Amino acid sequence: MNNSSVSNLTNKEIITKGSRPNIAAFLLLFFIPLFISCESPGSVGEGLGPDGSTVEKDEYSVDSITPIEANTFSGRLQSSAMGYLEDPVYGTLNAIAVLKPALSSSVVDTLKEGDTMSLRLVFNESVYGEDGSVANFELFEMAERWRGNEIRYNQPASVDLNAKVGEFQIANEDTVEVELSADWVDKYRSYFNSESANVDSLYAREFFGLAVVPAETNSKIRFLRHTPQDDEDTAITEFQIHTTELDEDEEEVEVVGPVALRDWGSFTVRSDEPEYTSGYVLHNIGQIMEVDLDLNTGDLGSKNIVNASLIFTVDRSDEEMHSNILRPEVETIRAHTFSNPPADLISEIFISSPNYGADLNEDEDLFKVDVTQYVLDRVYGESNTGPLYFSVQTVNGTFYSVKLNDDTAAESRRPRLIITSVE
């Protein structure tokens, strides 16, 4: 499962409905020269367009913003989280990665008595928590069946704590290999070597895979890699069979047979999140916000609107108070809108490309989202539009959180809509 990114979204044509012909013509003639002198998202005023037309900018407060808890999918993504972290800013996270090996290997046909197995964990560069700390983990069997494409965040894992398979610790390593217990290998062998016609269905029902369980003394979360980083670095998390074969001189040599993952995911639960007295907190795994623009269509309908931008500024004050914790940087905000409210909002957001989006303006620490088409649709009523649902980054298995300012911030940092028109 995957979901769409909004990288470079503002450079693409997203929606074409709702544009009046006279506005489109004006945009073609004057849009580029007009905005060379009107870049600042905080500027309000008027000037002259290239043909002497009056350029007017109106700024509106955005008050109708509602946080929504929306736990998205956490399985079969590009990464799987594992670790434990008490973050004073965004709460405590307990992430248990779950992994299930396939029933085949490109190198080994039979898993013999005496063969051993290991789990090779390959990590992404992203770290959430105290980078230099050592984290301890244990491997246990899962206690019941699970499916990666059905796991959602804030769903607890069912782990058999009486069936320990291995243990390890990590600091800054990018790869760790863990030897698995002989008892677990024996269980796996019975399916791997089976010639039964229904072995695949039996394996799916009866063999539950492994859980990577963090110690609660840990202070960071790492992210397992399931897709190659690039053409040169193709290493991903996998199981491995260690066996021996006879070479040309009839001497035993070790052979390693990689076993791909049949399924994977992360059972992650957030708890003890602070009570925020201001701002809007967004998590890419479980918190979005609904924005409903209260537009005066009567007043705006008489204007030739050429641009509309939503401005959200970032509040980093809490993160700066706890700067010992590394956090993956939020670089993108995106928005979806639907003509009719979806039965499962977060599922629709997960599978649908965003309608609008913006990259972080690092100089001013804000997101400026071009919602011109959305405003045109609302003002002129040429298509059905619902609220805007804002989320951050993509859902790729890595955790991203950000706090945006609300109307209690300084006036220049509050959420606002800037509409530019010409007369």
Sequence and secondary structure as in RCSB ss.txt:
>XXXX:A:sequence
MNNSSVSNLTNKEIITKGSRPNIAAFLLLFFIPLFISCESPGSVGEGLGPDGSTVEKDEYSVDSITPIEANTFSG
RLQSSAMGYLEDPVYGTLNAIAVLKPALSSSVVDTLKEGDTMSLRLVFNESVYGEDGSVANFELFEMAERWRGNE
IRYNQPASVDLNAKVGEFQIANEDTVEVELSADWVDKYRSYFNSESANVDSLYAREFFGLAVVPAETNSKIRFLR
HTPQDDEDTAITEFQIHTTELDEDEEEVEVVGPVALRDWGSFTVRSDEPEYTSGYVLHNIGQIMEVDLDLNTGDL
GSKNIVNASLIFTVDRSDEEMHSNILRPEVETIRAHTFSNPPADLISEIFISSPNYGADLNEDEDLFKVDVTQYV
LDRVYGESNTGPLYFSVQTVNGTFYSVKLNDDTAAESRRPRLIITSVE
>XXXX:A:secstr
      TTGGGS    TT  HHHHHHHHHHHHHHHHT   TT   EEE TTS EEEEEEEE   EEEEE   B B
SSSEEEEEEEEETTTEEEEEEEEEEE S  SS S   TT EEEEEEEEEEEEEE TT  EEEEEEEESS   GGG
 BTT    EEEEEEEEEEEESS SEEEEE  HHHHHHHHHHHT   TTHHHHHHHH   EEEEE TT  EEEEEE
 S SSSS     EEEEEEEEE TTS EEEEEEEE EEEEEEEEEEE     SSSEEEETTTEEEEE     HHHH
TTSEEEEEEEEEEB  HHHHHTTTSB     EEEEE  SS  SSHHHHHHHS  SEEEEEETTTTEEEEE HHHH
HHHHH  S    EEEEES  SSS  EEEE  TTS GGGS EEEEEEE 
